[in-house]
């Protein structure tokens, strides 16, 4: 058996692309694109905020891989920590046993988390963390005398993962239909896309936020408070194009959850580990949830790793008698993953990556907002190093593109054009058409300008072809 070298020649690359066409089932991919001879993009190297393909071309990684590579590519310190751990203890599960890496990482994450979120349940990724949180919510209420509380309220267009339970919480109908019927109990409410707010709230963001929060209370009343276990919310919603919480929104959601004895789960799979300028975005927003789910940036992508972090209150029933949370994953808390996470968090603290985001987030926003002078750019929104640029057909009316136009714009032009011009990011229409940016947390103004320059060139071309 042979392995692929880090660098490949052009002739090697063509052969490798053909092998990918024959054998590799890529995720969320239209394989028809490659079945007729299209070259599969093959990324072979990364350094800092840049990646290189098999043809030797360099690209700016404007999505941190997939909202993951916070500390940048090519961090030998993390790789060395993983190697050292693998040589000492390559694997051991957390099923009634522990190992030093999981213990130390759990303690460290609890120290970063808000309030009394002190119990860390490790998973392999974000979807598993969401799945774990829903199962915990259901079992917790059974153990505390409220066995009928099982439903989950989440927001329209929100993405919470692909496992069957997490997919029920996800609010993207096209992603769910092929796999229905799903786990029962998922209930949807409006999200916090202020750009698409009802007309009466268009110029009052706080009033809009309170309106959106009250829809959660309304849904709890409609479903019956005795049936609702949890509300799942991303502090800044990813899918649909980066919807920040309006002023007062999260505070009101916390009040509503307390009033109805419903758990508030902050899905921080994307927003944790510096993306919004803190280890957890809920710290910046000043609201303490009952559970945090996280993954991705915990290791900066050098190893799969996720976690559900729960409050002391939720762990209390599991401290007594023969009660057990009958749930777990083979790879949860993997020793090599824990070593990667600890080395990554050392970099965070030594280089103050959270501080870099806080110091530069205003400059990043101002640089991206320059694009608002283009006819196709309707809105620029987000927080920290996490932004969505909504594309519109008519800026005055905020008219969006129809399905055929969106297909032609995003998949027919933008995705390839952005990549060809040296920017890897996401052109997406889960909701209205947007371009999403989530660059590594190590970058500054020169990189912001580079991103804006490529976007300006490509979006100007896009406006001319429509």
Beta strands, then each sheet from edge to edge (+ up, - down):
strand 1: 43-47
strand 2: 50-53
strand 3: 58-61
strand 4: 117-123
strand 5: 151-155
strand 6: 186-189
strand 7: 228-233
strand 8: 263-268
strand 9: 291-294
strand 10: 306-311
strand 11: 377-383
strand 12: 386-391
strand 13: 423-424
strand 14: 426-428
strand 15: 434-437
sheet 1: 1+ 2- 3+ 13+
sheet 2: 4+ 10- 9+ 8+ 7+ 5+ 6+
sheet 3: 11+ 12- 15+ 14-
end
